[in-house]
């Protein structure tokens, strides 16, 4: 065998729509999925958005093949004008559930807040929101901090997030021993370059099944892309330790929506972003927020062979 850590083959045109956006047309989104297994139950957090209402997160519990809503948090509930992708993680010591939310309180002042830990997601209390990560002056995340993706490895927390300065957003990393107090890395863990020279953020990480490395899936867009702020597609890198990432999608994205007219520099929405994955023995469930022909974004879902 001469190939290791090969990402799954995904035909985005064969994925099914799991959740519809609030309406058709640009600015109407359903997606930013976070799938998480807690206390034997599978939960799925989904962000809904329209041009007037810029953020509501619903958390669903899976029952057989159906996802039933158990709670929701509106941007106004946390004194914000917008919410984007949230992250659910189970504390490896207390076995309680944590929720991290990126919020904008005014004029693109993004930061990451956390609610008090709970046993079940319906117990989350938005009034307990407190900032755990914010911009740092003089760094590559001095403008905004948002879009957390949190995992624990050996009891240590790794939070990947998008940090920006000026018009460029890069993938950053913060670590913690308790999920409360975080140490932010001084440099991006994955830079904005190549076809994704405007925006780069890590969407999910998975241990490769056949090699001692991590597969690092990231969202990216370029300065020449139509709607580059939102028109992100998915690339992949590899990491031996979650603290350094080698980009292996330098020539273009790995996954894009079927609407893409060009893999690099699309002139219409080709968004295929916020990838999340639930791995089973020999297959994986994949979730994306993906562009449709009418300009809206829907939550798409499918099962693929793994590895």
Secondary structure, DSSP 8 states (H G I E B T S, - for coil): ----S------GGG-EEEE--SSSSTT-EEEEEEEEEETTEEEEEEEEE-SSS--EEEEEEEETTEEEEEEEEEGGGGT-SEE---EEEE-TTT--EEEEEEEE-SSS-EEEEE---BSSGGG--GGG-EEEE---TTSTTSSEEEEEEEEEETTEEEEEEEEEETTEEEEEEEEESSSSS-EE-SS-SB--BTTBSSEEEEEEEEE-TTSSSEEEEEEEE-TTSTTTTT--EEEEEEESSSSS-EE--TTS-SB--TT-S-SSS-SS---EEEEEEEE-SSEEEEEEEEE-TTS-EEEEEEEEE--
